[in-house]
Structure formats: structure tokens, C-alpha cells
């Protein structure tokens, strides 16, 4: 299976919503990451925008946090 970029974008309105949305995005993408032997990259683009994506640059089983 060839995996194109799989990404969830989050636009939280509060800290509580951010934490819940990030946890949901990770839970949603983790099986895809494991199936493709890749990790997850969580990027904070701003205080109100986050991206969670399956990334071959991240080792399988690892969740890496980044800022832009």
C-alpha cells in the first residue's frame, strides 16, 4: 500500500478542546501509522491551529511534536 500524506487539521477554541481534539486525532491516525510502519508528527502552527499527520520521517511507534 502506498500512503499519501494523511493529515488531520485542528482549530481549537480552548485549551480543553485542544487537548481533546489532539487526543482524538492521534487515536484516529495511530492505526494508519502502525499499518504503514511510520510515526506521527504533531505540528503547532499557531495557538489556534495544529496538524497531526502520519510521517515516514518519524520512526514507527513515536509521536514527535514540532512548531512552525
C-alpha positions as CSV (number, residue, x, y, z in Angstrom):
1,X,0.0,0.0,0.0
2,X,1.3,3.4,-0.9
3,X,0.5,6.0,1.6
4,X,0.0,9.6,0.6
5,X,0.1,12.3,3.2
6,X,-2.6,11.7,5.9
7,X,-3.3,14.7,8.0
8,X,-5.9,16.0,10.5
9,X,-6.1,19.7,11.0
10,X,-7.3,21.0,14.3
11,X,-8.6,24.5,15.1
12,X,-9.3,24.5,18.9
13,X,-11.2,27.3,20.6
14,X,-9.9,26.5,24.1
15,X,-7.1,24.5,25.9
16,X,-9.6,21.8,26.9
17,X,-10.8,21.5,23.3
18,X,-7.2,21.4,22.0
19,X,-6.3,18.5,24.3
20,X,-9.4,16.5,23.4
21,X,-9.1,17.2,19.7
22,X,-5.4,16.2,19.7
23,X,-6.1,13.0,21.6
24,X,-8.9,12.1,19.1
25,X,-6.7,12.9,16.1
26,X,-3.9,10.7,17.5
27,X,-6.3,7.9,18.2
28,X,-7.7,8.1,14.7
29,X,-4.3,8.2,12.9
30,X,-2.3,5.7,15.1
31,X,-3.6,2.6,13.4
32,X,-2.7,4.0,10.0
33,X,0.8,4.9,11.2
34,X,1.4,1.4,12.6
35,X,0.0,-0.3,9.5
36,X,2.5,1.7,7.4
37,X,5.3,1.4,9.9
38,X,5.5,5.2,10.4
39,X,5.2,7.6,13.3
40,X,3.0,10.6,14.0
41,X,4.1,14.3,13.7
42,X,2.1,16.8,15.7
43,X,2.8,20.4,14.5
44,X,1.7,23.5,16.3
45,X,1.2,26.1,13.5
46,X,-0.2,28.7,15.9
47,X,-2.1,28.9,19.2
48,X,-5.3,28.0,17.3
49,X,-4.0,25.6,14.6
50,X,-2.5,22.2,14.9
51,X,-1.7,19.4,12.3
52,X,-1.4,15.8,13.2
53,X,0.0,13.6,10.4
54,X,1.4,10.2,9.6
55,X,5.1,10.8,8.7
56,X,7.7,8.4,7.4
57,X,10.3,10.9,8.8
58,X,9.2,9.8,12.3
59,X,10.0,6.2,13.5
60,X,7.2,3.8,13.9
61,X,5.7,4.0,17.4
62,X,6.9,7.5,18.0
63,X,4.8,10.8,18.3
64,X,7.0,13.8,17.5
65,X,6.0,17.3,18.4
66,X,7.1,20.3,16.3
67,X,6.4,24.0,15.9
68,X,6.4,26.1,12.8
